[in-house]
Amino acid sequence: MTRAEARRRIDELTAAIQQHDHRYYVLDQPAVSDAEYDRLFRELQALEAEFADLRRPDSPTLRVGGGLREGFRKVPHVAPMGSLDSLMEREELVEFDERIRRALDVESVEYRVEPKFDGLSIELVYEDGVFVRGSTRGNGEIGEDVTENLRTIRAVPLRLASSDKGAAAAAKGTASVRGEALMRLADFEALNKRLVEAGDEPFANPRNAAAGAIRQLDVSITASRRLGFFAYEVKGDPDAALRTQSDAAALLAAWGFHLDASAKTVPGIDAAFDYHAQLADRRNDLPFEIDGIVVKLERRDWQRGLGERSRSPRWAAAYKFPPRVEVTKVLDIAVQVGRTGKLTPVALLQPVNVGGVTVSRATLHNQDEVDRKDVRIGDTVRVRRAGDVIPEVVEVLPDERPRGAKRFELPSRCPVCHAKVEREGAYHVCTNGLACPAQLEGHLQHFVSRGAMDIAGLGEKTIHQLLEQKLVRDIADLYALTPIDLAGLEGFAEKSIENLVQAIENSRKPRLDRLLYALGIEHVGDTVARLLADHYGGLDPIVAASEEELQAIKGIGPEVAASVTHFFANKRTLEVLDRLAAAGVKPVAEKKAKGPQLLAGETIVFTGSLEALSRPEAQRKAEQLGAKVTGSVSRKVTLVVAGPGAGTKLAEAEKLGIAVIDEHAFLERIGER
């Protein structure tokens, strides 16, 4: 693979994984199987290992999988809550064991093994034995405060038991108890039965049902879901006194927590494999969903010595069960058009129960995947899932193929807008860009976002209503909206209409780089948009630029140049730009900053969330005032601007003794407080 191909694939994988993280952790609506997610994640890890300098600062491999939802107060964890590396093959767990023994320079180690529950990770915080706060994992550093919801779970002690002196002593100070909130299968089936009888949409699996229950603003709904809780870890003040994972388990049990009875300490990795096999045999008889085992180093001093990666501990891993497989038939193959215009073939299946969930759709990914597996309408196929919503086709059973079954080909015309479809690498893409309805909703959401045109008041729900009522056909139509149009939308009163009209009006004179970014041109982020704006100073010369001219700009390579020229060569795109201009949307190139270079000589890192400025705005201002902005903390960094949610970068800066200020101090320093 060439560097250009690697860069493109890393960008594709990063975008896909971030979207799947949002759907899984924030919306509770996963769109791919766990196995497919793991495949994407591992492919990204492999590419980043081979092309280390291409790893993006926002790479999913650098963060804990998770997300934060509006409506809940955000609270910091007592200690970071990392994700576990997911291992699928026996050889991977052997390598995990060898790596640990090599790092510790020992012949053998003991492991604590326990079921990997398929629920929602939770932190419970106790002060002197009294429950004071509970939160979801969130982004690993900060979670959603769901204290009142967790109080409704009978398995969560509101005061830690102290049946022996050791447990009583360990309950002093701040204790963080980690565990899994989950729904038993019998309760899940009963809940879905009630939902179906009421005419509501049932949950896809127990994990989604548990997550939905915990994130209810109405705690009475949480209470009605009959959730359970299994504890598996202790952090905070009691941590220092615990020598082993077994000690931690004993303390949790003494405090009154529910622990899985099968968890145990084993003498080495071979015994861990035996435990995995035994639990796999019992899996279908368990009252709750599990999707593998967790293997943890038993000695906690060795754990501390090995430490943590950016998103996962080096001393623990999840060893997953093979995905569940069932046989069914392909009734048809449909084509979905995504936000970026990519066409995805989806197998419509004869409904089949796979691991306790009825499934009727399976992703086929792209034309290459369809061809490789030779999936045809009418075929009998094996499908697999591992607690997922959309499974995947594993293989075709050729002996069961009906006579005359034809090979499937993605259409040459978009099934939504009938525009021409072109092949780009492994994907088929609708060429209609901004004019394709299937792509329009995502384009609108990006166009109005804070780092782009910054039109406050146009959230996802409002955009969806505008499209449903056919008030908007493309981004230019936003500037034709009237107060009468907005009055017909749900949730809009006089003040909110006035605010949105003003926000739209304020966006008519955007900076050129922000408009370029807002247009959603592939490979054009805020950095490339600034390069183009600085070089050309106006939109017309960018539209007319050739690939060769664009590549002559330092920082712009052939992929970006091809993407920009392809975007502006689209006739429909040019029509939309003309309509934007007619509506008074006239971008302006930013004038070069004059006056003192207040940040000359500084190398700055921004981390955490900002309130007064978007991240691109803050970076831009810093650069204009003479600073160099970088994405990682090193000894060359002279200043870190940290906002709420700052995590590992802040910790590293403090460790290195680098000056740290908040956003308000940054604004004061540049004279904009």
Stockholm file with secondary structure:
# STOCKHOLM 1.0

chainA/1-673         MTRAEARRRIDELTAAIQQHDHRYYVLDQPAVSDAEYDRLFRELQALEAEFADLRRPDSPTLRVGGGLREGFRKVPHVAPMGSLDSLMEREELVEFDERIRRALDVESVEYRVEPKFDGLSIELVYEDGVFVRGSTRGNGEIGEDVTENLRTIRAVPLRLASSDKGAAAAAKGTASVRGEALMRLADFEALNKRLVEAGDEPFANPRNAAAGAIRQLDVSITASRRLGFFAYEVKGDPDAALRTQSDAAALLAAWGFHLDASAKTVPGIDAAFDYHAQLADRRNDLPFEIDGIVVKLERRDWQRGLGERSRSPRWAAAYKFPPRVEVTKVLDIAVQVGRTGKLTPVALLQPVNVGGVTVSRATLHNQDEVDRKDVRIGDTVRVRRAGDVIPEVVEVLPDERPRGAKRFELPSRCPVCHAKVEREGAYHVCTNGLACPAQLEGHLQHFVSRGAMDIAGLGEKTIHQLLEQKLVRDIADLYALTPIDLAGLEGFAEKSIENLVQAIENSRKPRLDRLLYALGIEHVGDTVARLLADHYGGLDPIVAASEEELQAIKGIGPEVAASVTHFFANKRTLEVLDRLAAAGVKPVAEKKAKGPQLLAGETIVFTGSLEALSRPEAQRKAEQLGAKVTGSVSRKVTLVVAGPGAGTKLAEAEKLGIAVIDEHAFLERIGER
#=GR chainA/1-673 SS CCHHHHHHHHHHHHHHHHHHHIIIIISSCCCSCHHHHHHHHHHHHHHHHHSGGGCCTTCGGGSCSCCCCTTSCEEECSSCCCCCEEECSHHHHHHHHHHHHHHHTCSCCCEEEEEEECSEEEEEEEETTEEEEEEECTTSSEEEBCHHHHHTCTTSCSBCCCSSHHHHHHTSSEEEEEEEEECCHHHHHHHHHHHHHTTCCCCSSHHHHHHHHHTCSSHHHHHHTCCEEEEEEEEEGGGGGCCBHHHHHHHHHHHTCCCCTTCEEESSHHHHHHHHHHHHHHGGGSSSCEEEEEEEESBHHHHHHHCBCSSSBTTEEEEECCCEEEEEEEEEEEEEECTTSEEEEEEEEEEEEETTEEEEEEECCSHHHHHHHTCBTTCEEEEEESSCSSCEEEEECGGGCCTTCCBCCCCSBCTTTCCBEEEETTEEEETTGGGCHHHHHHHHHHHTSTTTTCCTTCCHHHHHHHHHTTCCSSGGGGGGCCHHHHHTSTTCCHHHHHHHHHHHHHTTSCBHHHHHHHTTCTTCCHHHHHHHHHHHSSHHHHHHCCHHHHHTSTTCCHHHHHHHHHHHTCHHHHHHHHHHHHTTCCCBCCCCCCSCCTTTTCEEEEESCCSSSCHHHHHHHHHHTTCEECSSCCTTCCEEEECTTCCHHHHHHHHHTCEEECHHHHHHHTTCC
#=GC SS_cons         CCHHHHHHHHHHHHHHHHHHHIIIIISSCCCSCHHHHHHHHHHHHHHHHHSGGGCCTTCGGGSCSCCCCTTSCEEECSSCCCCCEEECSHHHHHHHHHHHHHHHTCSCCCEEEEEEECSEEEEEEEETTEEEEEEECTTSSEEEBCHHHHHTCTTSCSBCCCSSHHHHHHTSSEEEEEEEEECCHHHHHHHHHHHHHTTCCCCSSHHHHHHHHHTCSSHHHHHHTCCEEEEEEEEEGGGGGCCBHHHHHHHHHHHTCCCCTTCEEESSHHHHHHHHHHHHHHGGGSSSCEEEEEEEESBHHHHHHHCBCSSSBTTEEEEECCCEEEEEEEEEEEEEECTTSEEEEEEEEEEEEETTEEEEEEECCSHHHHHHHTCBTTCEEEEEESSCSSCEEEEECGGGCCTTCCBCCCCSBCTTTCCBEEEETTEEEETTGGGCHHHHHHHHHHHTSTTTTCCTTCCHHHHHHHHHTTCCSSGGGGGGCCHHHHHTSTTCCHHHHHHHHHHHHHTTSCBHHHHHHHTTCTTCCHHHHHHHHHHHSSHHHHHHCCHHHHHTSTTCCHHHHHHHHHHHTCHHHHHHHHHHHHTTCCCBCCCCCCSCCTTTTCEEEEESCCSSSCHHHHHHHHHHTTCEECSSCCTTCCEEEECTTCCHHHHHHHHHTCEEECHHHHHHHTTCC
//
